[in-house]
Amino acid sequence: MLEVPYIRENKEKVLAGLAKRNKDFTAQIENIIRLDDERKLLTTAINSKEAELKQISKVIGELMKAGDKEGAELQKNGVTVMKTFVKDAQEKLAVVENDLQQLLYQIPNVPNNIVPQGKTADENVEVYRWGNTPELGAHKKPHWELIEEYDLIDFELGTKITGAGFPVYKGKGARLQRALINFFLDEATAAGYREFQPPHMVNEASGYGTGQLPDKEGQMYYVGVDDLYLIPTAEVPLTNLYRDVILKESDLPVKMTGYTPCFRREAGSWGAHVRGLNRLHQFDKVEIVQLAHPDQSYAILEHMVEHVKQLLQKLGLHFRIIRLCGGDMGFTSALTYDFEAWSGAQERWLEVSSTSNFETFQANRLKCRFKNADGKMQYVHTLNGSALALPRIVASLLENNQDEHGIRIPDALVPYTGFDRITR
């Protein structure tokens, strides 16, 4: 959430940045400033009247001591009028503050200066590419056929138990899932991230804290009886560990990692691009999260990008890194890099990670601050990245490593799987 003082002091800069999201926010920004003006006027009036009430209370006390009951009663009549004014003003203030808060929730983060202009994913900018396109031959198979052939995952059983988009992993398919999770967690802890195992459901305050609410309310699974949400990513509970926390400057950066299942209601369209593991309602992911000093957050973002990059390199996957344009960025992000792995049989890129800097957008909602060297409070910058999401990684591994003898397991994973090849 943007801070009102920042909006007031940088109005034109904010509007120019938000324009990269291909929407004119002028009316909303003007309304925020108007409501803030009204809030200030009401607050000043309330404080002034409350100061007068204190002064009159002293006068009434002095009149009573002097035996001037008539004078005291006259003063009391004025107190009644002022108390009514204060009560009415406080009620108006509560409405104004709520309207202001709800309006601020509707304003997305301001994109960083290097975010390219653009409306769709077609206008994203490729900034890095690694590896070679695998040569698979004419008999290559997409991962959903390989999964069935080698009996790794059962989509029909998942549909029977729960519904479409909730697969059942079996045998070496389940082992491969566990191997990837452990590999990603070990790599994260080796890079200095502290491992957490957070809850898989969060309350409304946590959803608002990281920006899933109210923006993505319809995309989350909601447990109405308990007023809880199934998490769409480990980012939500991990970042909320520091909601309403004041850190020391020396505590920064805070580095966290965690594995969780992720739950997303996003509706899948028909077609090969969402077949098999390409889009699921439940999937596994290892997340990395950092709370950073504002002066260091963009250098830290580059380190996080490097971390994800080396994971894909160790898996031997052909991949590219994309800087998202304004029209394709998430609501809370100031700058996002997507990683896309090449799917050899589908012959297309599959998104496997997003790594983002949110600057103070989440921290303002979370009230996560630190005390700087001057003793002043500052909001931290929050960052996160998928390191990595499993479904499309598995799809790419199966497709890119298939041959006439089966499916080869990357060397980095063999200590975790206990086997170097999946065979019939």
C-alpha positions in Angstrom: 0.0 0.0 0.0 1.3 3.4 -0.9 1.9 5.9 1.9 -0.2 9.1 1.8 2.7 11.5 2.5 4.6 9.9 -0.4 1.6 10.3 -2.7 1.3 14.0 -1.7 4.9 14.8 -2.1 5.4 12.8 -5.4 2.0 13.1 -7.0 3.2 13.5 -10.6 5.8 10.8 -10.2 3.3 8.4 -8.8 0.8 9.1 -11.6 3.5 8.7 -14.2 4.6 5.4 -12.7 1.1 4.1 -12.4 0.5 5.0 -16.0 2.8 2.1 -16.9 -0.1 -0.2 -15.7 -2.2 1.2 -18.6 -4.8 2.8 -16.4 -5.4 6.5 -15.4 -5.4 6.7 -11.6 -5.7 10.5 -11.5 -9.2 10.5 -10.0 -8.3 8.0 -7.3 -5.1 9.9 -6.3 -7.0 13.3 -6.2 -9.6 11.6 -4.0 -6.9 10.3 -1.7 -5.5 13.8 -1.3 -9.0 15.2 -0.7 -9.8 12.6 1.9 -6.5 13.2 3.6 -7.1 17.0 3.7 -10.5 16.2 5.3 -9.0 13.9 7.8 -6.4 16.5 8.8 -9.1 19.2 9.2 -11.3 17.0 11.4 -8.3 15.8 13.4 -7.3 19.4 14.0 -10.8 20.4 15.0 -11.2 17.5 17.4 -7.8 18.2 19.0 -8.7 21.9 19.4 -12.1 21.2 21.0 -10.6 18.6 23.3 -8.0 21.2 24.4 -10.8 23.7 25.0 -12.7 21.1 27.1 -9.7 20.5 29.3 -9.4 24.2 29.9 -13.1 24.7 30.6 -13.0 21.8 33.0 -10.3 23.6 35.0 -12.4 26.8 35.0 -15.5 24.9 36.2 -13.4 23.4 39.0 -12.2 26.9 40.1 -15.8 28.3 39.9 -17.1 25.5 42.1 -14.3 26.1 44.6 -15.2 29.8 44.7 -18.9 28.9 45.3 -20.1 30.3 41.9 -22.5 27.4 41.0 -24.4 29.6 38.5 -21.2 30.4 36.6 -20.2 26.7 36.7 -23.5 25.6 35.3 -23.2 28.1 32.4 -19.8 26.7 31.6 -21.2 23.1 31.8 -23.8 24.0 29.1 -20.9 25.0 26.8 -19.1 21.7 27.6 -22.2 19.7 26.5 -22.2 21.5 23.1 -18.5 20.9 22.6 -18.8 17.2 23.6 -21.5 16.8 21.0 -19.3 18.5 18.4 -16.4 16.2 19.2 -18.5 13.1 19.1 -20.0 14.0 15.7 -16.5 15.0 14.4 -15.0 11.7 15.6 -17.8 9.7 13.8 -17.1 11.7 10.6 -13.4 11.1 11.0 -13.9 7.3 11.3 -15.9 7.3 8.0 -13.2 9.4 6.3 -10.4 7.2 7.5 -12.2 4.1 6.4 -12.9 5.6 3.0 -9.3 6.6 2.7 -8.0 3.2 3.7 -10.3 1.4 1.2 -9.2 3.7 -1.6 -5.5 3.1 -0.8 -6.2 -0.7 -1.0 -7.3 -0.2 -4.6 -4.1 1.6 -5.8 -1.3 -0.8 -7.0 2.4 -0.4 -6.4 4.3 2.1 -8.5 6.5 0.3 -11.0 10.3 0.9 -10.9 11.8 3.2 -13.5 13.3 0.3 -15.4 9.9 -1.5 -15.8 9.2 -1.4 -19.5 6.0 0.1 -20.9 3.6 -2.5 -22.2 0.1 -4.0 -22.0 0.6 -7.8 -22.3 3.2 -10.5 -21.8 4.2 -10.1 -25.5 5.8 -6.8 -24.4 7.9 -8.2 -21.6 11.7 -7.9 -22.1 14.1 -10.9 -22.2 17.2 -10.1 -20.2 19.0 -13.5 -20.0 19.0 -16.9 -21.6 20.9 -20.1 -20.7 21.4 -23.5 -22.2 20.4 -25.1 -25.5 17.1 -26.3 -26.9 17.1 -30.1 -26.3 17.1 -32.2 -29.5 14.4 -34.8 -28.8 13.6 -36.3 -32.2 10.3 -37.0 -33.9 9.1 -39.4 -31.2 9.2 -36.9 -28.3 6.2 -37.0 -26.0 4.5 -34.3 -23.9 4.8 -34.8 -20.1 1.2 -35.9 -19.7 1.8 -38.9 -21.9 5.1 -39.7 -20.2 3.4 -39.4 -16.8 0.9 -42.1 -17.9 3.5 -44.3 -19.6 5.7 -44.4 -16.5 2.8 -44.3 -14.0 4.1 -41.2 -12.1 0.9 -39.1 -11.5 -2.8 -39.9 -11.6 -5.0 -37.1 -12.6 -8.2 -39.1 -12.6 -7.7 -40.3 -9.1 -7.2 -36.7 -8.0 -10.4 -35.8 -9.7 -12.2 -38.7 -8.0 -10.9 -37.6 -4.5 -11.2 -33.9 -4.9 -11.6 -32.5 -8.4 -9.8 -31.4 -11.5 -6.4 -29.8 -10.8 -5.6 -31.9 -7.7 -3.2 -34.7 -8.9 -2.1 -37.8 -7.0 1.7 -38.4 -7.3 2.7 -42.1 -7.2 5.9 -44.1 -6.9 8.9 -42.4 -8.6 6.6 -39.4 -9.3 6.1 -38.9 -5.6 9.9 -39.5 -5.0 10.7 -36.9 -7.6 8.5 -34.4 -5.9 10.1 -35.0 -2.5 13.6 -34.9 -4.1 13.0 -31.5 -5.7 11.5 -30.0 -2.5 14.5 -31.2 -0.4 17.0 -30.1 -3.1 15.5 -26.6 -3.2 15.3 -26.3 0.6 19.0 -27.4 1.0 20.1 -24.9 -1.7 18.2 -22.1 0.1 19.6 -22.9 3.6 23.1 -23.1 2.1 22.5 -19.6 0.7 21.8 -18.3 4.2 18.0 -18.6 4.3 16.4 -19.8 7.5 13.9 -22.5 7.0 10.3 -22.2 8.3 7.3 -24.5 8.1 4.4 -22.1 8.3 0.6 -22.8 8.5 -1.2 -23.5 5.2 -4.1 -21.3 6.1 -4.1 -17.6 7.0 -6.5 -15.1 8.5 -7.9 -12.0 6.8 -5.2 -9.7 8.4 -2.5 -11.8 6.8 -4.2 -11.6 3.4 -4.3 -7.9 3.6 -0.8 -7.7 4.9 0.8 -9.1 1.7 -1.8 -7.7 -0.7 -3.7 -10.9 -1.6 -6.7 -9.1 -0.2 -8.7 -7.4 -1.5 -7.0 -7.7 -4.9 -7.0 -11.6 -5.3 -9.9 -12.5 -3.0 -11.7 -14.5 -5.7 -8.5 -16.5 -6.5 -8.1 -17.9 -2.9 -9.9 -20.8 -1.4 -12.0 -19.6 1.6 -13.0 -21.6 4.6 -16.1 -19.6 5.7 -16.8 -21.4 8.9 -13.5 -20.3 10.4 -12.9 -17.2 8.3 -9.6 -18.5 7.0 -7.9 -18.7 3.5 -5.8 -21.5 2.1 -2.5 -19.9 1.1 -1.7 -19.3 -2.6 2.0 -19.2 -1.8 4.3 -19.5 1.2 5.1 -15.7 0.7 1.9 -14.9 2.6 2.6 -16.7 6.0 6.4 -16.1 5.8 6.1 -12.4 5.3 3.4 -12.1 7.9 5.7 -13.5 10.5 7.0 -10.0 10.8 3.6 -8.2 10.8 3.6 -5.4 13.5 7.3 -6.1 14.2 9.9 -3.4 14.7 13.4 -4.6 13.8 16.8 -3.3 14.5 18.8 -2.1 11.5 21.4 -4.7 12.3 18.7 -7.4 11.9 18.5 -6.7 8.2 18.3 -8.5 5.9 16.0 -11.2 7.2 16.2 -14.3 5.0 13.5 -16.9 5.1 12.6 -20.0 3.1 9.8 -22.5 3.4 8.1 -25.3 1.5 4.3 -25.4 1.3 1.6 -26.7 -0.9 -0.1 -23.8 -2.7 -3.8 -23.5 -3.4 -5.3 -21.4 -6.2 -8.8 -21.2 -7.6 -7.7 -19.7 -10.9 -9.9 -21.1 -13.6 -8.2 -23.0 -16.3 -9.1 -22.6 -19.9 -9.3 -25.5 -22.4 -6.3 -26.5 -24.6 -2.9 -28.1 -24.5 -1.4 -25.1 -22.7 -3.2 -26.0 -19.5 -3.0 -29.8 -19.8 -1.2 -32.1 -17.3 1.0 -30.1 -14.9 0.7 -26.8 -16.8 -1.9 -25.4 -14.5 -3.1 -26.9 -11.2 -5.3 -25.9 -8.2 -2.8 -27.4 -5.7 0.9 -27.6 -6.2 4.1 -27.6 -4.3 6.6 -24.7 -4.1 9.7 -23.6 -2.2 9.7 -19.9 -1.5 12.5 -17.5 -0.6 11.6 -14.2 1.2 13.7 -11.3 2.4 13.1 -8.2 4.5 15.7 -5.7 3.4 17.1 -2.2 4.1 15.7 0.1 1.4 19.2 1.1 0.3 20.1 -2.6 -0.4 16.9 -4.1 -1.7 17.7 -3.9 -5.4 21.1 -5.4 -4.9 19.4 -8.2 -2.9 16.9 -8.7 -5.7 19.8 -9.4 -8.1 21.2 -11.9 -5.6 17.8 -13.6 -5.4 17.6 -13.8 -9.2 21.1 -15.4 -9.2 19.9 -17.9 -6.7 17.0 -19.0 -8.8 19.3 -19.0 -11.9 21.8 -21.4 -10.4 19.0 -23.8 -9.4 17.8 -24.1 -13.0 21.4 -24.4 -14.2 22.0 -27.3 -11.7 18.9 -29.0 -13.1 20.3 -28.5 -16.6 17.2 -26.8 -17.9 17.2 -24.4 -20.9 15.6 -21.2 -19.5 15.3 -17.5 -19.9 14.7 -14.5 -17.6 12.0 -11.9 -18.4 11.6 -8.4 -17.0 7.8 -7.9 -16.8 6.2 -4.9 -18.4 3.8 -2.6 -16.5 0.7 -4.3 -17.9 1.9 -7.8 -16.9 3.1 -7.1 -13.4 1.4 -8.2 -10.2 -0.6 -5.6 -8.1 1.9 -5.4 -5.3 5.2 -5.5 -7.3 7.6 -2.7 -8.1 9.8 -4.9 -10.3 9.4 -8.6 -11.3 11.6 -11.0 -13.1 9.9 -14.2 -14.4 11.9 -17.4 -15.1 10.7 -19.5 -18.0 11.9 -23.1 -18.6 11.8 -24.6 -22.1 9.3 -27.4 -22.5 10.9 -29.7 -25.1 7.9 -31.6 -26.3 5.4 -28.7 -26.1 8.0 -26.5 -27.7 7.1 -23.5 -25.6 8.3 -21.6 -22.5 6.7 -22.4 -19.1 6.9 -19.9 -16.2 8.5 -21.6 -13.2 9.4 -18.6 -11.0 8.6 -15.0 -10.3 11.1 -13.0 -8.2 10.0 -9.5 -7.1 10.8 -6.4 -5.1 7.7 -4.9 -3.4 9.7 -2.0 -1.9 7.6 -0.6 1.1 4.2 -1.6 -0.4 3.7 -4.7 1.7 5.6 -3.4 4.7 3.2 -0.4 5.0 0.3 -2.8 5.2 2.2 -5.1 7.6 3.6 -2.2 9.7 7.0 -3.9 9.5 9.6 -1.3 10.3 13.1 -0.8 11.6 14.8 1.9 13.6 17.6 3.5 11.5 20.9 5.0 12.6 19.2 8.3 13.3 16.6 6.6 15.6 13.8 7.2 13.1 11.3 4.5 12.0 11.5 3.3 8.4 9.6 0.6 6.5 11.6 -2.3 5.3 11.5 -3.5 1.7 10.0 -6.9 1.1 11.1 -9.3 -1.6 10.3 -12.9 -2.6 10.9 -15.5 -5.2 9.7 -18.9 -6.2 12.7 -21.2 -5.7 11.1 -23.1 -7.2 7.5 -24.1 -8.1 7.4 -27.8 -8.9 4.7 -28.6 -11.5 6.3 -27.0 -14.6 9.8 -27.9 -13.4 8.7 -31.5 -13.4 7.0 -31.1 -16.8 10.2 -29.7 -18.3 12.5 -32.3 -16.7 10.4 -35.2 -17.9 10.1 -33.8 -21.5 13.6 -32.5 -21.9 15.3 -35.7 -20.5 13.3 -38.4 -22.3 15.0 -40.9 -24.6 14.5 -44.4 -25.9 15.7 -45.8 -22.5 13.4 -43.8 -20.2 13.8 -40.4 -18.5 17.2 -39.3 -17.2 17.4 -37.6 -13.7 19.8 -34.6 -13.5 23.0 -35.4 -11.5 22.1 -32.8 -8.8 18.9 -34.7 -8.0 20.2 -38.2 -7.9 21.4 -38.0 -4.2 17.8 -37.0 -3.4 15.9 -39.5 -5.6 18.1 -42.5 -5.1 17.8 -43.3 -8.8 19.3 -41.8 -11.9 16.6 -42.8 -14.4 12.9 -43.5 -14.6 12.2 -46.6 -16.7 9.1 -48.6 -17.6 
